[in-house]
Amino acid sequence: SLKMLLFAILFLLVLGITAEPKEASPQWVNVCGSSYLFSEYAETWYDAVENCKPYGGHIVQIDDLTENFCLLKFAHSQKMTEAWWWHSGNDIDNEGVFIQADGEYVQFQPLWQDLHGTEPNGGTEQNCLLVRLDESTLSGRWADNPCLEESRYICER
């Protein structure tokens, strides 16, 4: 019986030493009527789109101002300090015609970061959209940016 106990202890020690460390699973949050993952790293818009797929999701599709402000309120409650986050809105295929993750048009007029009415202003050089989630005077506003620049992103499922 003492042999069995020693064997069990030795087995557990060996198992603990040789076990591969588990990668932390992403932390999805259920808010605003959906499930979201706020990235920890900055990626290009294209990489962000691809990074959401293995989790059965897509880059966040902000469907209306209610969802926009709900995400903003959640970010504030979590004391998030990162300013700009990629979302699915883009005009890659047709300049000025903004579509979402589901291929449908953006169905509302977002609040743009430029208070003088010149945003979106990047032309064909800036085709991917960001939402600002920090606590600045531009909170909740959108901007267009080059798709190959890196920013944090939000996945949705």
N, C-alpha and C positions, 0 to 999 in steps of 0.2 A: 504494500500500500504506500509506503514511503517512496519506493521506486516509481510508482505511478505518479505520485505527487511531483517528484523531481523531474520526471519525464514531461509532465504537463507544463511545469514552469519553464523548462528548457525549450519545449516546443513553442510556447507563447513568446519567449524571448527571441527565438530565431524568426518567428513569424513577424514580430514587430520590427526587427532589424531589416528583413528583406522585403517587407511590404512597400510597394510603390506609394509615394505620397499622392493623395487624391487632389486633383485640381479643384479649386473652389468653383462651385457652380454659380452661374450668374444669379443675381438677386432681382427677380421680377417683382414689381409692385402693382397691386390692384387699386387703381384710382381712376376717376373720370370715366367709369363705365368700361374700362378696358384694362389690359395688362401691359406694363411698360418695363423696358430695361434701359437704364441710363448708362451709357458706356463710361468706362474708366479711362479710355485712351482716345486720342484724336486720330482720325483716319480721313482719307479722301472720301468724298460723297459716294463714289463707286464702290470702295471697300466697305463703307458703312452699309450700303444696300446688300452686299454679299454676306457680311457678317451677321445680319439678322436672320438669314434663311435657315441655317442649321438648327435654330431654336424653334422652327415652325412659325416664324414671324416675318415681318417686313419692316422697313424703315418707317417711322411713325407717319401716319397720314392725319394731319390736323384738319378735321372736317368742318369746323365752324369756330366762331369766337368763343363759344362756351368751352370747347375742348382746349382751345388756346389758353384761355385764362385759368382753367382748371389745372393744366400742366404748370403754368406759371405759379399758381398758388401752392402746388405741391413742391415745386423747386424751392420756393421761399421757405416753406415749412421744414425743409431738409437742410437749409442753410447752404445751398449749392452756390458756389462762387464762380463757376465757369459761365462765361457770358453767352456764347453762341453755340447752338446745337443744330446739326443737320436734321432736316425732315424731308419727306418725300417730294415736296413741291419742286418742280423743275420745268424749264422751257427748252430742254435740249433739242427736241425735234423741230419746234417752231417758235422762233423768237417772239416773246410776249404772250404765248399761249401756255399757261401754266397747268400742268397735270399733276395728279397724285399717284401714289403707289398702285392704285387699282386701275390706272389709265384714264380715269375720269378727270374732267376739268375741276380746278379749284372753284368751289361754288359760292364763295363769299369774298368780300373785299377785305383783305388783311390790313392791319395797321403796319405801314412801312416805317423803317427806321428814320428816314429822312423826312423831317417835318415840313420841308419846303416843296414836297411833291415830285422830286426828281428820282426817287427810288421806285422800282428797280432801275438801276442806271448802268449796269455793266454790259449791256448789249450782248453780243454773241460770246463775249469773253467771260461772262458770269451767268451761268445757266442753272445753278443749284441754289436752293433756298435754305436759310437758317432762321431760327427763332431765338430771340434773346430771353434768357430765363434768370438773369441775375437781378439784383435789386436796384438797378440804375434807372435813370429817367427814360431809358429806352426799353424797359421791361415789357415783354409781350410783343414787341415789334419784330417784323420780318426784314430780311435783307437778302439780296442776291450776291453770290460769291463764285469765284472760279471753282469748278467741281474737283479740281486736283489739289486744292488747298486742304489742309487737315483741320478738322474740328471734331469735337465730341458729337455723338449722335444718340438718337433714341430709337429703340426697336419697339414694335407693338405686335401683340397677338391676341 
